């Protein structure tokens, strides 16, 4: 998997998804607690396979994507985080931005893993895509993710609807221009 970085933090390894991750990955995306604020519908095994292929393929086409979040101490898959450009059909458009996202298994919630992973990923993106604006979409009910986004300077600039109400947030890198 040429070009896909491996990033390390104090407790985490952020790395390319591997084929041997799939069973844990499918189990992760089938958890109602994981998808509660994302789609509300647990993914089928087939849906998880398609997502895993998509997040890996994004790296090859766009130069960015999502990374698996592995706990250093145990080697356990905790979730994934990264960037995507999904060409989503809502207004205002965030197409062409680094749409930032993260999801963790329920037992990893509230332990600072999302903040730790996103800190490493945002630092990586600021080096590799300094002129690209970062965005994220979060359910207005997902207070924990809204707090994580706020820690990194994401600010609400719109409300929209994408399979339910969403808050659209943006942060500027040093080299990017406001939308």
C-alpha positions in Angstrom: 0.0 0.0 0.0 2.4 2.6 -1.3 1.7 6.2 -0.2 -0.5 5.4 2.8 1.2 6.7 5.9 1.5 5.1 9.3 1.3 7.6 12.1 2.0 6.9 15.7 0.9 8.6 18.9 1.5 7.8 22.5 -1.2 5.1 22.6 -2.2 4.5 19.0 -1.0 3.3 15.6 -2.9 4.9 12.6 -2.3 2.7 9.6 -3.7 1.3 6.4 -6.6 -1.1 6.8 -5.5 -4.7 6.3 -7.5 -7.7 5.0 -7.1 -9.4 8.3 -8.9 -6.4 9.9 -12.1 -7.2 8.1 -13.9 -9.3 10.6 -13.3 -6.8 13.4 -14.1 -4.0 11.0 -17.5 -5.6 10.0 -18.3 -6.2 13.6 -17.5 -2.5 14.4 -19.7 -1.0 11.7 -22.6 -3.4 12.7 -22.7 -1.9 16.2 -25.8 0.4 16.7 -23.7 2.6 19.1 -21.1 3.2 16.3 -23.7 4.3 13.6 -26.1 6.0 16.0 -25.1 9.5 14.8 -23.8 8.5 11.4 -26.6 6.7 9.6 -28.5 5.2 12.4 -28.5 1.9 10.5 -25.9 -0.8 11.4 -23.9 -1.9 8.3 -24.2 -5.4 6.8 -21.0 -7.4 6.3 -21.3 -6.5 2.6 -21.7 -2.8 3.4 -18.6 -2.9 5.7 -16.6 -4.6 2.9 -17.6 -1.8 0.5 -16.6 0.8 3.0 -13.3 -0.8 3.7 -12.5 -0.9 0.0 -13.6 2.7 -0.5 -11.5 4.1 2.4 -8.4 2.3 1.0 -9.1 3.3 -2.6 -9.4 7.0 -1.6 -5.7 7.0 -0.8 -4.8 5.9 -4.3 -7.1 8.4 -6.1 -6.9 11.4 -3.7 -3.7 11.0 -1.8 -5.7 11.0 1.5 -8.2 8.7 3.2 -9.0 7.0 6.4 -6.6 5.0 8.6 -7.4 2.2 11.0 -6.9 3.1 14.6 -5.0 0.4 16.4 -4.3 0.4 20.2 -0.6 0.0 20.6 -0.7 -1.9 23.8 -3.2 -4.6 22.6 -3.2 -4.4 18.8 -7.0 -4.1 19.0 -8.8 -2.3 16.2 -10.5 0.7 17.9 -12.0 2.3 14.8 -10.9 4.6 12.0 -10.3 8.2 11.3 -9.2 10.4 8.4 -10.2 12.4 5.4 -12.5 11.9 2.4 -14.1 13.7 -0.4 -17.5 12.0 -0.8 -19.1 14.4 -3.3 -22.1 14.5 -1.0 -25.4 15.9 -2.4 -26.2 18.7 0.2 -25.9 22.4 0.4 -23.6 24.1 1.1 -21.3 21.8 -0.8 -18.1 20.7 0.9 -16.8 19.0 -2.2 -13.1 19.5 -2.7 -12.4 19.8 1.0 -10.8 17.4 3.4 -13.9 16.1 5.0 -12.7 14.9 8.3 -14.2 12.0 10.2 -13.7 9.5 13.0 -15.5 6.6 14.6 -14.6 4.4 17.5 -15.8 1.2 19.1 -18.0 2.0 22.1 -15.5 0.8 24.7 -13.0 3.4 23.4 -15.4 6.3 23.8 -14.5 9.0 26.4 -10.8 8.0 26.6 -9.3 10.7 24.4 -8.6 8.4 21.5 -10.5 10.4 18.9 -8.6 13.6 20.0 -5.3 11.8 19.9 -5.9 10.3 16.5 -7.3 13.5 15.0 -4.3 15.5 16.3 -1.9 13.3 14.4 -4.0 13.2 11.3 -4.6 17.0 11.2 -0.8 17.6 11.7 -0.2 15.2 8.7 -2.8 16.9 6.6 -1.4 20.4 7.3 1.9 19.3 6.0 0.6 17.4 2.9 -2.4 19.6 2.0 -1.7 23.0 3.5 -4.0 24.8 1.1 -6.9 22.6 1.5 -9.8 23.5 3.8 -11.0 20.9 6.3 -14.7 20.3 7.0 -16.8 17.8 8.9 -20.4 17.0 9.2 -21.8 16.0 12.6 -25.2 15.2 13.9 -26.3 18.1 16.2 -27.1 15.4 18.8 -23.5 14.1 18.8 -22.1 16.3 21.6 -18.9 14.3 22.0 -17.9 14.6 18.4 -18.8 18.3 18.4 -16.4 18.8 21.3 -13.6 16.9 19.5 -14.1 19.1 16.4 -14.1 22.3 18.5 -10.7 21.3 20.1 -9.2 21.5 16.6 -10.7 24.8 15.6 -13.7 23.5 13.6 -16.5 26.1 13.7 -20.1 25.7 12.5 -20.8 27.5 9.3 -24.1 25.9 8.2 -26.8 23.5 9.1 -28.1 21.2 6.5 -29.8 17.8 6.0 -28.0 14.7 4.9 -30.0 11.6 5.9 -31.1 13.7 8.9 -30.0 17.1 10.3 -26.3 17.9 10.3 -24.0 20.6 11.5 -21.5 21.6 8.8 -18.1 22.7 10.3 -14.9 24.0 8.8 -11.4 24.9 9.9 -8.8 26.7 8.0 -5.2 25.5 7.6 -2.6 28.2 7.6 -2.4 28.1 3.8 -6.1 27.8 3.0 -8.6 30.5 2.2 -12.0 30.9 3.7 -14.9 29.5 1.7 
